[in-house]
């Protein structure tokens, strides 16, 4: 009996538990459930596309996330029509660094953990699109933008944009 209890204790202590994310991308659904620290989409190594959501090209949709740990800083939303080639801000004040950045400087602190942003999707068809939600933290000074930083948190949604008349504004399944 003591041996069984000891084995159970060792297994409990040694079993990895997923860390709670500082934010969770809710809609469209995130590629990874709770990971945030690997560039560019929250996990390193990146295992590729998962949880694809089909959206209407050119529509306005609402990106939704839950902020589980509020930090000073801001959020950035980027869109890549073919892959996940996103820029990394060199400093917390480095805003709108390239054409993939569609919204920047969205306040990080909020009394409401349920956050959203209306996003106008490009009027293109693509089957390898990625939306990135990036959290830039300003309370972990000095700021670093390297691969081991805790100043940046990433999550991505894998999306497909279609122009076929079947879809309308908003999300249409995963």
N, C-alpha and C positions, 0 to 999 in steps of 0.2 A: 504494500500500500504506500509506504514512504517513497519507494522507487517511482511508482506511477505519479505521485504528487510532484516529485522532483522533476520528472520528465515533462509533465504538464507545465510547471513553472518555467523551465528552460525554454520550452516551445513558445510560451506566451511572451516572454521577454525578448526572445530572438526573432519573433515574427515581425517583419516590417509592416508598419501601418502608414497608409497614405496620409501625408500632411494636409491639413486644411489649407485651402487656397486663400489668398488675400482678397481675391475676387473670383467669381465664377461666371463665365460667359453662358448665358441661359438661352438666348435666341439670337441668331441661330446657334444650335448646339455646338459646344466646343469640341475640338479634335480630341483632346485629352480631358479626363474628368477633373483632376485636381492639381495637375502639375503646372508650374509657373516659371521655373528658373532656367530652362534651357532655351537658347536662342534658336530660331525666331518664333517658335510656337509653343513653348512651355516645357518641352522635353528634349533632353540630349542623351543619347542620339535620337533624332527625330525618326519616328517609325512610319511617317507618311500619312496620306489622307485616310480619314475615317469619318463616319457620321456626316456624310454629305447631305446638304440641304439644297433643294432646287428652288430658285427664285425667278421672278420675272425681270428680264432685262429692262432697264430704264424706269423701274418702279421705285417708289419711296417705301422703305421698310423701316422698322424700328429695331435697332440693336438693343438688347436688354442684358444687363448683368447685375449680379448681387455683390455688393462690396461687403465682405465679411470682416475685414480688418481695415478700418479707415486710416489713411495716411495723408499727411500733407504732400502735395505734389499735384500731378494731373494725369489724365488719360489721353491717349492718342489712338485714333482709328485710322488704319491704312487698308488699302485694297490693292491686290496684285491680280491682274487678269490671267497670268500664266505662271503659277508657282508661288513662291514665298520669298521674294527678294526685297526685304524691308530694310530701311535704313535704321540706324541706331543713333539716338541723339547724343552728341558729344558732351553736352551739358544739360542740366535741367531746363535751361532757357533756350535751347536749340530747337526751335519750333518749325514745323512745315519744311522739313529738310529735303523733300523730293516730291515728285508728282504722285507717288503712291499714297501720301498722307492726305486724307480727305477731311479730317477734323483733328484739331490739336488744342491743348490747353483747356480740356474739359476738367473742371475742378475735381480734385481727388477727395477732399473732405466734404461730407454731406451728412445731414441728420437722417436721411432716408437711405437705407442700404440698397433699396431697389432702384437701380439707375437705368436710364435709357437715353438713346440718341436717335433722331430721325435721320436716316441715311438714304440719299438718292443714289441708287445703283447705276453704274454706267449702262448705256444702251448698246450693249454688245452681247454676243453669245460667247460663252466660254464654259469649258468643262473641267478646268483646272484652276479656278479662281480661289483666292484665299482672302478672308477678312481677318485682320489682326487687331486685337485690342491690347494696347501696351499701357502699363501703369508705370509712370516715372515718379519715383519717390524722392523727396527732398529732406527726409529726416535721418538718413544714413550717411552723413557726411564723413569723409570726403566722397563726392560722387565719382563713380567709375563706370565706364561703359564696356568693360571687357567681358569675356564669357563667364567669369566667376562672380559677377556682381550680384549684390542683393538690392541694388538701386533700381532695377528694372524687372518687371514681371510681365510675362507674355501669355496670351492665349489666342488661338486661331480657330476660325470656323471654315470648313471646306464647303464651298458653294459651287453650284452650277447655275449659270444664267441662261435662260431660254427665251426665245421670241416666237411662241407658237400659238398665241391666242387662248391657250387653255388656262394659263396662270394669270392671276391678277395681283394687285398690290399686296405685299406681305409674304409670309413664309408659307410654303406649300409642301410640307412633309420632309422627312429626312431620309 
